[in-house]
Amino acid sequence: MRTRTVVTGLLGVLLALSGASGPSVAAPAPEPSYDDARSTPVRDPYFPEHGDPRFDALHYDLSLRWFPGKRRLVGNAGITFRAASAGRQLRLDLDHRLTTAQVRLDDRPVAVSRQGDHLLVDAGRVLAAGSRHQLTVAYAGRPGPTRTGLVRSDLARLGWTVTRRGEVWTMQEPWGASTYYPVNDHPSDKAYYSAAITTPSRMKGIFGGKLVSQKVHGKRRTMRWRMADPAASYLVTVAIGDYVLRRDRGPRGIPLSYWLPRRPGAAMVREAERMPSMLRWLRKRLGPYPFDRAGLVAVQGGSAMETQTLVTIERRLLADRWNGRPVMVHELAHQWYGDTVTPRSWSELWLNEAWAMYTQIRWEVRGWPGGMRQWRRDLADIDTELRRMNGPPGAYFEKQFGSACVYYCGALMLDQLRAKIGGAAFSELWRGWPRQHRNGNAGRGDFIAYASKVAGIDLTGFVTTWLTSKRTPPLVRR
């Protein structure tokens, strides 16, 4: 998850074919099944108004045309989905500032209505549970960020954000994707994505995944993108601006892309080019990088966000070696913890943030005189107070989404888990968990079951206590 401040130290991150002879005719390409994107969506215990557990998106094919002078977006979304349960009505999240021009289901026009920031689609018939369909939504409007009501200042407004020059950046955890396309905006519903972003030719439209093509027609540029793995909606990014691409290679030849402003400055380039060494360090501890590519896009606002395959990071933060490097390690660690394994609901945010924070701490303390011992003492000193202010990491107060407790109390729990089960078992757990649930969703029960199996002991009581206690549990003797 993004980080709020640019101060290092204990509270710094928060307070980031067959060969036949003769002439041949190519067989038509088979329709993609998107089976790997089948999800079991749930109603969120914290934010039930976002997402619909009856809708399982498999693939979003987005066409986004941006007109910066008018601050106007013209979009078309082709959504392949599975009816998770039988029903006649479909509900998608779509900001009220975006109005629909036409909606078609299985190539037939259907009736729609609006309910606040929801688009209600009348299928005209009952869709059988498990049946697959194609929904197409044409829409347009003047998008902007949505107000969340969350306490953290950098989470108060999320989604499509426009600069004075008409450039765009997006960060959208826990929700905000619906500010620029119709979506089942919940982490339990992962889907494949492809996107075509059309902008004035002086701009480039950046998206996660692979850049498939780039064409300029007159005064307009279209860039087409495709993600090779399913992603949760909050992990998608769009950035529009005057960007220049710098290419690099990571561990095992992973292609890296750094999308930087035209005149980035030496510091920004230097810090971006540290990504290969960071990925090598992470790979040794977390296992093979889970996606086909990595990179970053430097934007004008916000802080940082672990958007899948392409970290979104504020430009000044990236150029700041002391504050930006720990943030980049944190967001890259999320590619394993949060992106390939995504929480089933927002009550499981600790599964992302505790692991990313613990990984960041282990990276930061290399060569420090006090090392992990000093961090452990500092974490223990603030643990109970954070639980009082924010709630326990596994039961935080609703408005305290993304609070320090989920990061730091969760990281202390993992440090204590290592002390309890031993370094070898913990390393196996650290590396094994992302592979165990690759491209899937998980929750507390899944984690307890897997950790208990690796450790050879029942960890139900230990993990539950650390996640729900109002005070710091007893520390493990070392």
Secondary structure, DSSP 8 states (H G I E B T S, - for coil): --------STTTTT------SS------------GGG-------SS-TTS--TTEEEEEEEEEEEEETTTTEEEEEEEEEEEESS-EEEEEEE--TTEEEEEEEETTEE-EEEEETTEEEEEEEEEE-TT-EEEEEEEEEE----EE---SSGGGSEEEEEE-TTS-EEEE-SSS-GGGTS-B--STT--BEEEEEEEEETTSEEEESSEEEEEEEETTEEEEEEE-SS-B-GGG--EEEESEEEEEEE-GGG-EEEEEEESS--HHHHHHHTTHHHHHHHHHHHH-S-SSS-EEEEEESSS-EE--TTSEEEEHHHHH-HHHHHHHHHHHHHTTTBTTTEEESSGGGTHHHHHHHHHHHHHHHTTT-SSHHHHHHHHHHHHHHHHHHHH--TTS--GGGTT-HHHHHHHHHHHHHHHHHH-HHHHHHHHHHHHHHTTTEEE-HHHHHHHHHHHHTS--HHHHHHHHH-SS-------
